[in-house]
Amino acid sequence: MTTGGERDAAEKAVNERLAEVTIEDAGEAIFWVDSEGRFYRVNHAACVMHGMSREELLGGSVWEVTGAYAGDDWKEFRKTLRREKSMIKESHHLRKDGTRFPVEVLVSYVEVDGNEFCCAFVRDITRRKRAEQTVRTAEERLRTIFEASNDAIFIVDLDEDRIVQVNRQACRITGYERDELEGLPVSRIHPEEMPRLKKFAEEVYGKGTGRSEEFSCLAKSGSSVPVEMSASVLRFQEENCLMVIARDITERKRAERELKGAYEQVKQLKDRLMAENIYLQDEIRGTHKQEGVLTEDPAFKRVLDKAERVAGTSASVLVFGETGTGKELVARAVHARSARRDRPLVKVNCAALPTHLIESELFGHEKGAFTGAASRRQGRFELASGGTLFLDEIGELPLELQSKLLRVLQEGEFERLGGMETIKVDVRIIAATNRNLAHAVERGEFREDLYYRLNVFPLEVPPLRQRPKDIPLLARHFVEKHAPRIGVPVRPIAEATVRKMQAYRWPGNVRELENLIERSLIVCSGSELSIEDADLRSEGSGSPRRTEGETPGSRTLEEVEKTMIAEALQESGGVIEGKSGAATRLGMAPSTLRERMRKYGLRRK
């Protein structure tokens, strides 16, 4: 039977053995260090960790394993440990081969039977340090990518309406410093886009990612920056945030605007070329054919010399002259010798168009501007931009349009009929008239400011009756022009016929001469071209021709008056007023002539 003392001794032995086994088999290195800093006891793990035997470690000092805590340093450490009782710290130990490795040390102060000891549990943390370094390297790499991105990156929490984190590019786009931007409400940089941005975020939260969309970003300066944004859900500190990637598309938008502008310019040029093509085809189909100016008359040569001198300038030209004298040929001569000759000469006859169509013809119209305007149409001013616009019979332009024409001449801009867009043009104006515009200004029928704007360089074309040398020259030209077309041989003109033509007054001028030659080619059957006396009125005679068998008293006064008015209107080309107008030819007031025209049912041709 065992006594109590024996049991106590047995238990003590068991406890000591358990403590010994626990220390020896522990997976961590355990060191007992005495007050002098020397190893008093170590376990097997400590030997393995440092590559030393137990005998090599025991009796050795802390300095030999740690490379630290020698002399006074050890005393200071013991003092601190005695006060703190235990400490955890990271350090480095040395192996027998001299290699260093990281450790985590839990050291405690222990006092046994009056003796002071330090008990240290040492853990090799090499793998943990490597893992931490790997994480740090990955974080640094990601941070470098984050910062070096050419796109702005925002980590945002829309629930709290705040920006969590940004990169350098986000600061550049918005103009904020990083510490200003991080923590800033999202609504501060997207004040007008928040409803659409929240809808965009809901789609991202639902799908994980969202399609790219364009938004505007309000910079610190107050300017709006266009951006293209895409986003994805990011788990950040136990919260769902959005990682928003925003690309500054200012340059792209500028390029798009420039491309759109270029497209519009190309479209306008295309429309203009199509309109010019239509106009030129109409010109080709028309009766006019460009001819050289034939003359031997000194006065007409002086006119052409002036035309050549003014051609090289941009001055407006006003061509005066009776109907049929060749004012259009003079205008074409000015254009052909100008720097604008590679652009078209566009013609508008102001007397040939109804009043309600002249504005549309000159300035164009938008679709729906008036009844029948089914599409947009360019006016003659747009067609002539860069070239020359020839305004024939300018004296017949209605007063209400003269002010708009004046604005184009002064400012080089106008609006289409029914349009709001201001169109700028560069047009040289050549106008022609058979009226005395100075008298029209005095009567209030023509704007004085427009007259002076047009009359920068006047050219007066002499009538055919003042150019007797040109009559046979022009007659031979018309014979050669019309004989092949009619299908008759080209005949010489009889000398007697030439003298008759030179004695005739030619109220219809060159146009009348051409018509007479064409008619004579049809009826003439001789070897020479001759003109019957009946086809020419004697010089100075204003009386109407009688038909065969007619006597002076066989017609009433009204019949004679009606015939005279009709012929005068035909000779003046339908022009009532002016030096060469029908009223002047008949010796009556324009108002009286209009009243008689209404009485006899006559109209201007």
C-alpha positions as CSV (number, residue, x, y, z in Angstrom):
1,M,0.0,0.0,0.0
2,T,1.4,3.4,-1.1
3,T,1.5,6.3,1.1
4,G,0.5,9.9,0.2
5,G,4.1,10.9,-0.1
6,E,4.8,8.2,-2.6
7,R,1.7,9.2,-4.6
8,D,2.8,12.8,-4.6
9,A,6.3,11.8,-5.8
10,A,4.8,9.6,-8.5
11,E,2.5,12.4,-9.8
12,K,5.4,14.9,-9.7
13,A,7.5,12.5,-11.8
14,V,4.6,12.1,-14.3
15,N,4.1,15.8,-14.6
16,E,7.8,16.4,-15.1
17,R,7.8,13.7,-17.8
18,L,4.8,15.3,-19.4
19,A,6.4,18.7,-19.4
20,E,9.5,17.2,-20.8
21,V,7.7,15.5,-23.6
22,T,5.6,18.5,-24.4
23,I,8.7,20.8,-24.6
24,E,10.7,18.3,-26.5
25,D,8.0,17.3,-29.1
26,A,6.7,20.8,-29.6
27,G,6.6,21.9,-33.2
28,E,8.0,25.4,-32.4
29,A,11.5,26.0,-31.1
30,I,11.7,26.7,-27.4
31,F,14.6,28.4,-25.6
32,W,15.2,28.8,-21.9
33,V,17.7,31.7,-21.4
34,D,19.3,32.6,-18.1
35,S,19.9,36.0,-16.8
36,E,23.3,36.2,-18.5
37,G,21.7,35.6,-21.9
38,R,23.0,32.1,-22.3
39,F,20.9,29.2,-23.4
40,Y,19.9,27.1,-20.4
41,R,17.7,24.6,-22.2
42,V,16.5,24.1,-25.8
43,N,14.2,21.6,-27.5
44,H,14.6,19.4,-30.5
45,A,12.8,21.9,-32.8
46,A,15.3,24.6,-31.8
47,C,18.1,22.4,-32.9
48,V,16.5,21.6,-36.2
49,M,15.5,25.2,-36.9
50,H,19.1,26.4,-36.5
51,G,21.0,23.4,-37.9
52,M,22.8,22.8,-34.6
53,S,23.1,20.0,-32.1
54,R,21.8,20.5,-28.6
55,E,25.4,20.6,-27.3
56,E,26.3,23.4,-29.8
57,L,23.3,25.4,-28.6
58,L,23.5,24.9,-24.9
59,G,26.1,27.2,-23.4
60,G,25.8,29.4,-26.4
61,S,24.5,33.0,-26.1
62,V,21.5,34.8,-27.6
63,W,23.9,36.9,-29.6
64,E,25.2,33.9,-31.5
65,V,21.7,33.0,-32.7
66,T,20.1,36.5,-33.1
67,G,23.1,38.6,-33.9
68,A,21.8,41.1,-31.3
69,Y,21.4,41.7,-27.6
70,A,25.0,41.7,-26.6
71,G,26.2,43.5,-23.5
72,D,24.2,46.4,-22.4
73,D,21.5,45.7,-25.0
74,W,20.7,42.4,-23.2
75,K,20.5,44.2,-19.9
76,E,18.1,46.7,-21.4
77,F,16.0,43.9,-22.9
78,R,15.8,42.1,-19.5
79,K,14.7,45.2,-17.8
80,T,11.9,45.8,-20.4
81,L,10.8,42.1,-20.2
82,R,10.7,42.2,-16.4
83,R,8.4,45.1,-16.6
84,E,6.2,43.9,-19.5
85,K,6.3,40.2,-18.5
86,S,5.8,39.0,-22.1
87,M,6.4,40.4,-25.6
88,I,5.8,39.3,-29.2
89,K,8.1,40.6,-31.9
90,E,9.5,39.7,-35.3
91,S,13.2,39.3,-35.8
92,H,15.8,37.3,-37.7
93,H,17.9,34.3,-36.5
94,L,21.1,32.8,-37.8
95,R,21.6,29.2,-38.8
96,K,24.8,27.4,-38.4
97,D,25.7,28.0,-42.0
98,G,25.3,31.7,-41.5
99,T,22.0,32.2,-43.3
100,R,19.4,34.5,-41.8
101,F,15.7,33.7,-41.7
102,P,12.7,35.6,-40.3
103,V,11.1,34.5,-37.1
104,E,8.2,35.5,-34.8
105,V,9.2,35.3,-31.1
106,L,6.9,35.1,-28.1
107,V,9.1,35.7,-25.0
108,S,8.0,35.6,-21.4
109,Y,9.7,36.5,-18.1
110,V,9.9,33.5,-15.6
111,E,11.3,33.4,-12.1
112,V,12.0,30.0,-10.5
113,D,13.4,29.6,-7.0
114,G,14.9,33.1,-7.2
115,N,16.4,32.6,-10.6
116,E,15.4,34.7,-13.6
117,F,14.7,33.0,-16.9
118,C,13.4,34.1,-20.4
119,C,11.2,31.5,-22.1
120,A,11.1,32.1,-25.8
121,F,8.8,30.3,-28.3
122,V,10.3,30.9,-31.8
123,R,8.4,30.3,-35.1
124,D,10.0,30.3,-38.5
125,I,7.9,32.7,-40.7
126,T,9.8,32.4,-43.9
127,R,6.8,31.1,-45.9
128,R,4.5,33.7,-44.4
129,K,7.0,36.5,-45.3
130,R,7.3,35.1,-48.9
131,A,3.5,35.1,-49.2
132,E,3.2,38.6,-47.8
133,Q,5.9,39.7,-50.3
134,T,4.0,38.1,-53.1
135,V,0.9,39.9,-52.0
136,R,2.8,43.2,-51.7
137,T,4.3,42.7,-55.2
138,A,0.9,41.9,-56.7
139,E,-0.6,44.9,-55.0
140,E,2.2,47.1,-56.2
141,R,1.8,45.8,-59.7
142,L,-2.0,46.4,-59.6
143,R,-1.4,49.9,-58.1
144,T,1.1,50.7,-60.9
145,I,-1.4,49.5,-63.5
146,F,-4.2,51.4,-61.7
147,E,-2.2,54.6,-61.8
148,A,-0.6,54.2,-65.2
149,S,-3.9,53.6,-67.0
150,N,-4.8,56.0,-69.8
151,D,-8.4,55.8,-68.7
152,A,-9.8,57.3,-65.5
153,I,-10.8,54.7,-62.9
154,F,-13.3,55.5,-60.1
155,I,-14.2,53.2,-57.3
156,V,-17.6,54.5,-56.3
157,D,-20.3,53.6,-53.7
158,L,-23.5,54.8,-55.3
159,D,-25.6,53.9,-52.2
160,E,-23.6,56.4,-50.1
161,D,-23.1,58.7,-53.1
162,R,-19.3,58.9,-52.7
163,I,-16.1,58.2,-54.6
164,V,-14.0,55.8,-52.7
165,Q,-10.8,55.7,-54.7
166,V,-9.4,57.2,-58.0
167,N,-6.3,57.0,-60.1
168,R,-4.2,59.8,-61.5
169,Q,-6.1,60.0,-64.8
170,A,-9.3,60.6,-63.0
171,C,-7.7,63.6,-61.3
172,R,-6.5,64.9,-64.7
173,I,-9.9,64.7,-66.3
174,T,-11.8,66.3,-63.4
175,G,-9.2,68.8,-62.4
176,Y,-9.4,67.7,-58.7
177,E,-6.6,66.7,-56.5
178,R,-6.7,63.1,-55.2
179,D,-7.6,64.1,-51.6
180,E,-10.3,66.3,-53.0
181,L,-11.8,63.7,-55.3
182,E,-11.8,60.7,-52.9
183,G,-14.8,61.1,-50.6
184,L,-16.5,63.6,-53.0
185,P,-20.2,62.9,-53.8
186,V,-20.7,61.2,-57.1
187,S,-23.4,63.7,-57.9
188,R,-20.9,66.5,-57.8
189,I,-19.2,65.4,-61.0
190,H,-22.4,64.0,-62.6
191,P,-25.1,66.4,-61.4
192,E,-27.4,66.1,-64.5
193,E,-26.6,62.5,-65.2
194,M,-27.5,60.9,-61.9
195,P,-30.8,59.4,-62.9
196,R,-29.3,57.8,-66.0
197,L,-26.1,56.8,-64.0
198,K,-28.2,55.0,-61.4
199,K,-30.1,53.2,-64.1
200,F,-26.7,52.2,-65.6
201,A,-25.5,51.0,-62.2
202,E,-28.6,48.9,-61.6
203,E,-27.9,47.1,-64.9
204,V,-24.3,46.6,-63.9
205,Y,-25.4,45.2,-60.5
206,G,-27.8,42.9,-62.2
207,K,-25.4,41.5,-64.8
208,G,-22.0,42.0,-63.1
209,T,-20.9,44.3,-66.0
210,G,-22.5,46.9,-68.2
211,R,-22.2,48.1,-71.7
212,S,-20.3,51.2,-72.5
213,E,-22.3,54.5,-72.4
214,E,-21.5,58.1,-73.0
215,F,-21.9,60.5,-70.1
216,S,-20.7,64.1,-69.3
217,C,-18.4,64.7,-66.4
218,L,-18.4,68.1,-64.7
219,A,-14.8,69.2,-64.0
220,K,-13.8,71.4,-61.1
221,S,-13.5,74.3,-63.5
222,G,-17.2,74.0,-64.4
223,S,-16.5,72.7,-67.9
224,S,-18.2,69.5,-69.2
225,V,-16.0,66.7,-70.3
226,P,-17.5,64.0,-72.5
227,V,-16.6,60.4,-71.3
228,E,-17.3,56.9,-72.4
229,M,-17.9,54.7,-69.3
230,S,-18.0,51.0,-68.6
231,A,-18.3,49.4,-65.1
232,S,-18.2,46.2,-63.2
233,V,-19.1,45.1,-59.6
234,L,-16.2,45.1,-57.1
235,R,-16.3,43.6,-53.7
236,F,-14.6,46.2,-51.5
237,Q,-14.4,46.0,-47.7
238,E,-17.4,43.7,-47.5
239,E,-19.4,46.2,-49.6
240,N,-20.5,46.1,-53.3
241,C,-18.9,49.0,-55.1
242,L,-18.6,49.9,-58.8
243,M,-15.3,50.1,-60.6
244,V,-16.0,52.6,-63.3
245,I,-13.6,53.1,-66.2
246,A,-14.1,56.4,-67.9
247,R,-12.4,57.4,-71.1
248,D,-12.0,61.0,-72.1
249,I,-13.6,61.2,-75.6
250,T,-13.1,65.0,-76.1
251,E,-10.8,64.5,-79.1
252,R,-13.1,61.8,-80.5
253,K,-16.1,64.1,-80.2
254,R,-14.1,66.9,-81.8
255,A,-13.1,64.5,-84.7
256,E,-16.8,63.5,-85.0
257,R,-17.8,67.1,-85.2
258,E,-15.1,67.8,-87.8
259,L,-16.1,64.7,-89.7
260,K,-19.8,65.7,-89.6
261,G,-18.8,69.2,-90.7
262,A,-16.7,67.7,-93.5
263,Y,-19.6,65.4,-94.5
264,E,-22.0,68.4,-94.5
265,Q,-19.5,70.4,-96.6
266,V,-19.2,67.5,-99.0
267,K,-23.0,67.1,-99.1
268,Q,-23.3,70.9,-99.8
269,L,-20.7,70.7,-102.5
270,K,-22.4,67.7,-104.0
271,D,-25.8,69.4,-103.9
272,R,-24.2,72.5,-105.4
273,L,-22.5,70.5,-108.2
274,M,-25.8,68.8,-108.9
275,A,-27.6,72.2,-109.0
276,E,-24.9,73.6,-111.2
277,N,-25.1,70.6,-113.5
278,I,-28.8,71.1,-113.8
279,Y,-28.3,74.8,-114.4
280,L,-25.6,74.3,-117.0
281,Q,-27.8,71.6,-118.8
282,D,-30.6,74.1,-118.9
283,E,-28.2,76.7,-120.4
284,I,-27.1,74.2,-123.0
285,R,-30.7,73.3,-123.8
286,G,-31.5,77.0,-124.0
287,T,-31.2,79.3,-127.0
288,H,-28.1,81.0,-125.9
289,K,-24.7,79.8,-127.3
290,Q,-21.6,81.5,-126.2
291,E,-20.2,83.5,-129.1
292,G,-17.2,85.8,-129.4
293,V,-17.8,89.5,-129.6
294,L,-17.6,90.6,-133.2
295,T,-16.9,94.3,-133.7
296,E,-14.9,96.8,-135.8
297,D,-16.6,99.8,-134.2
298,P,-14.1,102.0,-132.2
299,A,-16.8,102.8,-129.6
300,F,-17.6,99.2,-128.9
301,K,-13.9,98.4,-128.8
302,R,-13.5,101.0,-126.1
303,V,-16.3,99.3,-124.1
304,L,-14.5,95.9,-124.5
305,D,-11.2,97.5,-123.4
306,K,-12.9,98.8,-120.2
307,A,-14.5,95.4,-119.6
308,E,-11.0,93.8,-119.8
309,R,-9.6,96.3,-117.3
310,V,-12.4,95.8,-114.8
311,A,-12.4,92.0,-115.2
312,G,-9.4,91.6,-113.0
313,T,-11.0,93.3,-110.0
314,S,-14.0,92.3,-107.8
315,A,-15.9,95.5,-108.6
316,S,-19.6,95.3,-109.5
317,V,-20.3,96.2,-113.1
318,L,-23.5,97.8,-114.4
319,V,-24.0,97.3,-118.2
320,F,-26.3,99.9,-119.9
321,G,-27.8,99.6,-123.3
322,E,-30.9,99.2,-125.4
323,T,-32.5,95.8,-125.8
324,G,-30.6,93.5,-128.1
325,T,-27.3,95.4,-128.1
326,G,-25.3,92.5,-126.6
327,K,-25.2,93.4,-122.9
328,E,-25.0,89.7,-121.9
329,L,-22.0,89.2,-124.3
330,V,-20.2,92.0,-122.5
331,A,-21.0,90.5,-119.1
332,R,-19.7,87.1,-120.3
333,A,-16.5,88.9,-121.6
334,V,-15.9,90.4,-118.2
335,H,-16.4,87.0,-116.5
336,A,-14.2,85.1,-119.0
337,R,-11.3,87.5,-118.3
338,S,-11.6,87.4,-114.5
339,A,-10.0,85.2,-111.9
340,R,-13.5,83.6,-111.5
341,R,-13.6,82.2,-115.0
342,D,-13.3,78.6,-113.7
343,R,-16.5,79.0,-111.8
344,P,-19.9,79.4,-113.6
345,L,-21.5,82.6,-114.8
346,V,-25.0,82.2,-113.5
347,K,-27.7,84.3,-115.2
348,V,-31.0,85.5,-113.8
349,N,-33.5,87.5,-115.9
350,C,-35.3,89.7,-113.4
351,A,-38.0,90.6,-115.9
352,A,-38.8,87.1,-117.1
353,L,-39.8,85.7,-113.7
354,P,-43.1,86.3,-111.8
355,T,-42.6,88.5,-108.7
356,H,-43.4,85.6,-106.3
357,L,-40.8,83.4,-107.8
358,I,-37.9,85.8,-108.0
359,E,-36.9,85.5,-104.3
360,S,-36.9,81.7,-104.5
361,E,-34.9,81.9,-107.7
362,L,-32.2,84.2,-106.3
363,F,-32.0,82.9,-102.7
364,G,-33.4,79.4,-102.8
365,H,-36.0,77.9,-100.5
366,E,-36.4,75.2,-97.8
367,K,-38.8,72.3,-98.0
368,G,-42.3,73.5,-97.2
369,A,-41.4,77.2,-97.5
370,F,-44.5,77.7,-99.7
371,T,-47.1,75.6,-101.5
372,G,-45.3,73.4,-104.0
373,A,-41.9,73.6,-102.2
374,A,-41.5,69.8,-102.0
375,S,-37.8,69.8,-101.4
376,R,-35.0,72.2,-100.5
377,R,-33.6,74.1,-103.5
378,Q,-30.4,76.2,-103.8
379,G,-30.8,79.6,-105.3
380,R,-28.7,81.3,-108.0
381,F,-26.5,83.1,-105.4
382,E,-25.4,79.7,-104.0
383,L,-24.8,78.4,-107.4
384,A,-22.7,81.4,-108.3
385,S,-20.6,81.4,-105.1
386,G,-17.0,81.8,-106.1
387,G,-18.1,82.8,-109.6
388,T,-20.3,85.6,-111.2
389,L,-24.0,86.3,-111.0
390,F,-25.4,88.1,-114.0
391,L,-28.6,90.0,-113.1
392,D,-30.2,90.9,-116.4
393,E,-33.0,93.5,-116.5
394,I,-32.1,94.6,-113.0
395,G,-34.4,97.6,-113.3
396,E,-37.4,95.2,-113.2
397,L,-36.5,93.8,-109.7
398,P,-39.3,94.5,-107.3
399,L,-38.6,97.0,-104.5
400,E,-39.3,94.5,-101.7
401,L,-36.4,92.3,-103.0
402,Q,-34.0,95.2,-103.6
403,S,-33.2,95.5,-99.9
404,K,-32.4,91.8,-99.6
405,L,-30.2,92.0,-102.6
406,L,-28.4,95.0,-101.1
407,R,-27.7,93.0,-97.9
408,V,-26.1,90.2,-99.9
409,L,-23.9,92.8,-101.8
410,Q,-22.9,94.4,-98.5
411,E,-22.5,91.5,-96.1
412,G,-22.2,88.5,-98.5
413,E,-24.9,86.5,-96.6
414,F,-28.6,85.7,-96.8
415,E,-31.2,83.1,-95.7
416,R,-33.1,80.8,-97.9
417,L,-36.8,81.4,-98.2
418,G,-38.4,79.7,-95.2
419,G,-35.0,79.0,-93.6
420,M,-33.2,80.2,-90.5
421,E,-29.6,79.3,-91.5
422,T,-27.4,82.2,-92.6
423,I,-25.5,81.3,-95.8
424,K,-22.3,83.1,-96.7
425,V,-21.4,83.5,-100.4
426,D,-18.6,85.1,-102.4
427,V,-20.3,86.4,-105.6
428,R,-19.3,89.0,-108.1
429,I,-22.3,90.9,-109.5
430,I,-22.7,92.0,-113.1
431,A,-26.0,93.7,-113.7
432,A,-27.6,94.9,-117.0
433,T,-30.5,97.1,-117.8
434,N,-32.1,99.0,-120.7
435,R,-33.7,101.5,-118.3
436,N,-32.3,104.8,-117.0
437,L,-31.8,103.7,-113.3
438,A,-31.0,107.2,-112.2
439,H,-34.4,108.4,-113.3
440,A,-35.9,105.3,-111.7
441,V,-34.2,106.3,-108.4
442,E,-35.7,109.8,-108.7
443,R,-39.2,108.4,-109.2
444,G,-38.8,106.1,-106.2
445,E,-38.9,102.9,-108.3
446,F,-35.3,101.8,-107.5
447,R,-33.3,102.1,-104.3
448,E,-30.6,104.7,-104.4
449,D,-28.2,102.8,-102.2
450,L,-28.6,99.7,-104.4
451,Y,-28.0,101.8,-107.5
452,Y,-24.7,103.1,-106.2
453,R,-23.7,99.7,-105.0
454,L,-24.3,98.3,-108.5
455,N,-23.0,101.2,-110.5
456,V,-19.4,100.9,-109.3
457,F,-18.1,100.5,-112.9
458,P,-20.7,101.4,-115.6
459,L,-20.4,100.1,-119.2
460,E,-22.7,101.5,-121.8
461,V,-23.1,99.4,-124.9
462,P,-23.8,101.5,-128.0
463,P,-26.9,100.6,-130.1
464,L,-26.4,98.9,-133.5
465,R,-27.4,102.1,-135.5
466,Q,-24.3,103.8,-134.0
467,R,-22.1,100.9,-135.2
468,P,-22.6,100.9,-139.0
469,K,-19.2,99.1,-139.6
470,D,-20.5,96.1,-137.5
471,I,-23.7,95.6,-139.5
472,P,-22.1,93.7,-142.5
473,L,-19.7,91.9,-140.1
474,L,-22.6,90.6,-137.9
475,A,-24.8,89.9,-140.9
476,R,-22.2,87.6,-142.5
477,H,-21.7,85.9,-139.1
478,F,-25.4,85.2,-138.8
479,V,-25.5,83.8,-142.4
480,E,-22.7,81.4,-141.5
481,K,-24.5,80.5,-138.3
482,H,-28.0,79.8,-139.5
483,A,-27.6,78.6,-143.1
484,P,-26.3,75.1,-142.2
485,R,-29.0,74.7,-139.6
486,I,-31.8,75.7,-142.0
487,G,-30.3,73.6,-144.7
488,V,-29.5,76.3,-147.3
489,P,-26.2,77.3,-148.9
490,V,-24.2,80.1,-147.4
491,R,-24.8,83.1,-149.7
492,P,-22.9,86.4,-149.9
493,I,-24.9,89.5,-149.0
494,A,-25.7,91.9,-151.8
495,E,-24.1,95.3,-151.6
496,A,-27.4,97.0,-152.0
497,T,-28.7,95.0,-149.0
498,V,-25.7,96.0,-147.0
499,R,-26.4,99.7,-147.7
500,K,-30.1,99.3,-146.8
501,M,-29.2,97.6,-143.5
502,Q,-26.7,100.4,-142.6
503,A,-29.4,103.0,-143.3
504,Y,-31.9,101.3,-141.1
505,R,-32.3,102.4,-137.4
506,W,-32.5,98.8,-135.9
507,P,-34.8,99.5,-132.9
508,G,-34.4,95.8,-132.0
509,N,-30.6,96.1,-132.4
510,V,-28.5,92.9,-133.0
511,R,-31.3,90.6,-132.0
512,E,-33.5,92.1,-134.7
513,L,-30.7,91.8,-137.3
514,E,-30.2,88.1,-136.5
515,N,-33.9,87.4,-136.8
516,L,-34.0,89.3,-140.2
517,I,-31.1,87.3,-141.6
518,E,-32.6,84.0,-140.5
519,R,-36.0,85.0,-142.1
520,S,-34.2,86.1,-145.3
521,L,-32.3,82.9,-145.6
522,I,-35.5,81.0,-145.6
523,V,-37.3,83.1,-148.3
524,C,-34.3,84.0,-150.5
525,S,-33.8,81.9,-153.6
526,G,-31.1,84.0,-155.5
527,S,-27.3,83.5,-155.6
528,E,-26.9,86.5,-153.2
529,L,-28.8,87.2,-150.0
530,S,-31.1,90.2,-150.4
531,I,-33.7,91.8,-148.1
532,E,-37.0,93.1,-149.4
533,D,-37.7,96.8,-148.8
534,A,-40.9,95.8,-147.0
535,D,-38.8,94.0,-144.4
536,L,-37.0,97.2,-143.4
537,R,-38.7,100.4,-142.2
538,S,-37.1,103.6,-143.5
539,E,-34.8,105.4,-141.1
540,G,-36.7,107.6,-138.6
541,S,-40.1,106.2,-139.5
542,G,-42.2,105.3,-136.5
543,S,-45.4,104.5,-138.3
544,P,-46.7,101.0,-138.5
545,R,-46.4,98.9,-141.7
546,R,-49.6,98.5,-143.7
547,T,-50.8,95.3,-145.1
548,E,-51.3,94.9,-148.8
549,G,-54.4,96.8,-150.1
550,E,-54.7,98.8,-146.8
551,T,-55.4,102.5,-147.1
552,P,-54.9,105.1,-144.4
553,G,-58.6,105.5,-143.8
554,S,-59.5,101.8,-143.8
555,R,-58.8,101.4,-140.0
556,T,-60.2,103.2,-137.0
557,L,-58.1,105.3,-134.7
558,E,-58.3,102.7,-131.9
559,E,-57.1,100.0,-134.2
560,V,-54.1,102.1,-135.3
561,E,-53.4,103.0,-131.6
562,K,-53.6,99.3,-130.5
563,T,-51.3,98.2,-133.4
564,M,-48.7,100.9,-132.5
565,I,-48.7,100.0,-128.8
566,A,-48.3,96.3,-129.6
567,E,-45.4,97.0,-131.9
568,A,-43.7,99.3,-129.5
569,L,-44.0,96.7,-126.7
570,Q,-42.5,94.1,-129.1
571,E,-39.6,96.4,-130.0
572,S,-38.9,97.3,-126.4
573,G,-38.9,93.7,-125.2
574,G,-41.9,94.3,-123.0
575,V,-40.2,97.2,-121.2
576,I,-42.6,100.1,-120.5
577,E,-40.5,102.8,-118.9
578,G,-37.0,104.1,-119.6
579,K,-35.1,105.6,-122.4
580,S,-35.8,102.6,-124.7
581,G,-39.1,101.7,-123.2
582,A,-42.4,101.6,-125.1
583,A,-43.8,104.7,-123.4
584,T,-40.8,106.8,-124.7
585,R,-41.1,105.3,-128.2
586,L,-44.8,106.3,-128.3
587,G,-44.3,109.7,-126.6
588,M,-46.8,109.1,-123.8
589,A,-46.6,108.8,-120.0
590,P,-46.0,105.2,-118.6
591,S,-49.3,105.5,-116.6
592,T,-51.2,106.4,-119.8
593,L,-49.6,103.5,-121.6
594,R,-50.6,101.0,-118.9
595,E,-54.1,102.3,-119.0
596,R,-54.3,101.8,-122.8
597,M,-52.8,98.4,-122.5
598,R,-55.6,97.4,-120.0
599,K,-58.2,98.9,-122.4
600,Y,-57.0,96.9,-125.4
601,G,-56.1,93.7,-123.4
602,L,-52.4,93.9,-124.3
603,R,-49.7,92.4,-122.1
604,R,-45.9,92.8,-122.0
605,K,-44.1,90.1,-123.9
